[in-house]
Amino acid sequence: MNNQTNNSRPLIPVNPKGLEEIAAALLAQSTPSPVSPDVALGEFPESVRRNPRDYILVPEKNIVMARRQSYDGLNWKDAIKTAHADKLRLPRIDEMMKYFLNAREASNGKKQLLYADGSPVSRDQAVADWNYVSSRDRSPFANKPFWTWLDAKFENLQSLGPFHSNHTVIQGVVKPLLRSTLDVYAGGNKGWAELSPLSKEGLPKNNSSATDYVQGQNLYFWRPVSEKVAGFVAGSVKTGLSCDEAPSDVDSRLGVLACAAPKK
């Protein structure tokens, strides 16, 4: 007995020619799958647990990163100490750049970001967060630049000299837990650099032929200088990675995009 009516259709065409093309088109339209957090929220500091949607997971680095800067108006060492009191810290260069690139991909719909509690970040919010760390237009942010200290201090540089990172506070003194030798990075003292590839420390490897800032394509790179520290800024002129900041500098606009790792 044939129960098929005019309102029913076979799910698979009689002629399967073209099914592969149809499947490929459907896959291309699918949204990115969320990346599951590697750690539970309870493993992060109280400041993160209290406001988990103020932090974004960076699973590649096993950290969470604050969505907005804080601890403004402090020099580099005092910023480390103040963040440390809340069990937070300055991001390393590679951590900052991974968050930066993740935000770019999420704003383009190519990546799904998650809050610290594992819930997904909406596309609109991803765009807003990306603009916060990269856009020249600062009007949505009270015309304030995004300007953060980073966890890197350079020492006695010749060409590829040593640098210190993973700073912590031991008996009231700021001390590095890691000393490394820099990988190859873009040449010259300063200038436009490409966002890819990056060295293991997060420094751009290639100069760019650009003559102006193009959001999501390049940044202005100040190369490492002996006895200086690193910072990252997005202002009304350009976005830049600066490795020639004086650690004693103080500015009311200069703060920290704090990050945190889970308890070990």
C-alpha positions in Angstrom: 0.0 0.0 0.0 1.4 3.4 -1.0 0.9 6.0 1.7 2.9 8.8 -0.1 0.8 11.9 -0.7 1.4 15.1 -2.6 2.6 16.7 0.7 5.4 14.2 1.2 8.7 14.1 -0.6 11.7 11.7 -0.5 14.5 13.0 1.6 17.1 11.8 -0.9 16.6 12.7 -4.6 16.2 9.8 -7.0 19.3 11.1 -8.9 22.0 11.6 -6.2 24.2 13.7 -8.6 25.2 17.0 -6.9 24.7 15.7 -3.3 28.4 16.4 -2.5 28.0 20.0 -3.6 24.8 20.5 -1.5 26.6 19.0 1.5 29.5 21.3 1.1 27.3 24.4 0.8 25.4 23.4 4.0 28.7 23.0 5.9 29.9 26.4 4.6 26.8 28.0 6.1 27.2 26.4 9.5 28.2 28.5 12.5 31.5 27.8 14.3 31.3 25.3 17.1 32.0 26.7 20.6 35.4 25.7 22.1 34.8 24.0 25.4 36.8 25.5 28.3 39.6 23.4 29.5 39.1 24.3 33.2 36.2 24.9 35.5 35.3 28.4 36.6 35.9 27.5 40.2 39.6 27.1 39.5 40.0 30.8 38.7 40.4 33.7 41.3 37.4 35.1 43.1 37.5 38.3 41.0 36.9 36.1 37.9 34.2 33.9 39.6 32.4 36.9 40.8 32.1 38.5 37.4 32.7 35.7 34.8 31.3 37.6 31.9 33.9 40.3 32.4 36.5 37.7 31.2 37.0 35.8 28.0 38.6 32.4 27.7 41.8 32.1 25.7 42.0 28.3 25.6 45.2 28.3 23.5 47.0 29.9 26.5 44.8 28.3 29.3 43.9 31.7 30.7 41.0 34.2 30.9 41.5 37.8 29.8 39.5 40.8 31.0 37.3 42.5 28.4 38.2 46.0 29.7 41.3 47.4 31.2 41.6 48.4 34.9 44.3 49.4 37.4 44.8 52.7 35.6 47.4 55.3 36.4 50.1 52.9 37.8 53.7 52.4 36.7 54.7 48.9 35.5 55.8 47.4 38.9 52.9 48.9 40.8 50.5 47.5 38.2 52.0 44.1 38.7 51.7 44.4 42.5 48.1 45.7 42.5 46.9 43.0 40.0 48.7 40.3 42.0 46.8 41.3 45.2 43.7 40.3 43.3 45.4 37.1 42.1 45.5 38.6 38.6 48.4 39.5 36.4 49.7 41.3 33.4 49.4 39.3 30.1 52.5 38.3 28.3 53.0 39.5 24.8 52.0 36.2 23.3 48.9 36.0 25.4 47.8 39.5 24.4 48.4 38.8 20.8 46.5 35.5 20.9 43.5 37.3 22.5 43.8 40.1 19.9 43.7 37.7 17.0 40.9 35.6 18.6 38.9 38.8 18.9 39.4 39.6 15.3 38.3 36.1 14.2 35.3 36.2 16.4 34.2 39.6 15.0 34.4 38.1 11.5 32.2 35.2 12.6 35.1 32.7 12.1 35.6 31.8 15.8 33.3 31.4 18.8 34.5 33.0 22.0 33.4 31.9 25.4 33.1 33.8 28.7 34.9 32.5 31.8 31.7 30.6 32.8 31.7 28.8 29.4 28.7 30.6 27.9 29.1 31.9 24.3 29.9 35.5 23.5 27.4 36.9 21.0 28.6 38.2 17.6 27.6 41.8 18.5 29.6 41.6 21.7 32.6 40.1 19.9 32.6 43.0 17.5 32.4 45.5 20.3 35.3 43.8 22.1 37.4 43.7 19.0 36.8 47.4 18.3 37.9 48.1 21.9 41.3 46.6 21.3 41.8 47.7 17.7 39.6 50.6 16.5 40.7 54.2 15.9 37.2 55.3 16.7 37.2 55.7 20.5 33.9 57.5 20.7 32.1 54.3 21.9 34.6 54.1 24.7 34.4 57.7 26.1 37.2 58.6 23.7 39.6 56.8 25.9 42.4 54.7 24.3 43.0 51.1 25.3 46.5 51.1 26.7 47.8 48.2 28.7 51.1 47.2 30.3 52.4 43.8 29.2 54.5 41.2 31.1 57.9 41.5 29.4 61.1 43.3 30.3 64.1 43.3 27.9 67.7 43.0 29.1 71.0 44.1 27.5 69.8 43.6 24.0 72.2 43.2 21.1 70.1 41.7 18.4 68.2 38.8 19.9 68.9 39.2 23.6 67.3 37.8 26.8 64.0 39.0 28.2 62.1 38.4 31.5 58.4 37.5 31.8 56.0 35.7 34.1 56.6 38.3 36.8 55.1 37.8 40.2 55.4 39.4 43.7 57.6 37.7 46.3 57.8 39.3 49.7 56.8 42.6 48.2 59.3 42.5 45.4 58.5 42.0 41.7 60.5 39.1 40.3 60.4 37.2 36.9 59.9 33.5 36.9 61.0 33.0 33.3 64.1 34.2 31.4 64.1 33.5 27.7 66.0 34.4 24.5 64.1 36.3 21.9 63.2 34.7 18.5 63.6 36.5 15.3 61.3 39.6 15.0 60.7 42.4 12.4 63.7 44.6 11.7 64.3 48.3 12.1 63.6 50.4 15.2 59.9 50.9 14.6 57.4 50.8 11.8 54.4 48.9 10.4 54.3 45.2 10.9 52.2 42.3 9.7 50.0 40.4 12.2 51.2 37.0 10.9 53.4 35.2 11.5 54.3 35.9 15.1 57.3 34.7 17.1 56.9 32.4 20.1 57.0 35.5 22.2 54.2 37.1 20.2 56.3 39.6 18.3 55.7 40.2 14.6 58.3 38.7 12.3 57.7 40.7 9.1 57.6 44.3 8.3 54.6 45.6 6.4 54.6 47.9 3.3 51.6 49.7 4.7 51.7 53.5 5.0 48.8 53.7 7.4 46.9 51.6 9.9 44.4 49.1 8.6 42.3 47.5 11.3 42.8 43.8 11.5 45.7 43.8 9.0 48.7 45.4 10.6 50.0 47.2 13.7 52.7 49.7 14.6 55.6 47.9 16.2 58.3 49.5 18.4 61.1 46.9 18.7 62.6 45.7 22.1 64.9 48.1 23.8 67.3 47.3 26.7 65.9 47.8 30.2 62.5 48.7 28.8 59.1 46.9 29.1 56.2 46.1 26.7 52.8 47.7 26.2 49.9 47.5 23.8 47.8 50.5 22.7 44.8 51.2 20.5 44.1 54.9 20.0 42.7 57.4 17.6 45.7 57.1 15.3 46.7 53.5 15.3 47.1 50.2 17.2 50.6 49.4 18.3 52.8 46.9 20.2 55.4 48.9 22.0 58.5 47.2 23.5 60.3 50.4 24.4 58.2 51.6 27.4 59.9 53.0 30.5 58.7 50.9 33.5 58.6 54.1 35.6 56.1 55.8 33.3 52.7 56.8 34.7 49.7 57.9 32.8 46.0 58.1 33.9 45.1 56.3 30.6 47.6 53.5 31.0 46.3 50.4 32.8 46.1 46.6 32.6 44.0 44.2 30.6 44.3 41.7 33.4 44.5 38.0 32.9 44.3 34.9 35.2 45.4 31.3 35.0 43.6 28.5 36.9 45.0 27.2 40.1 47.8 24.6 39.7 
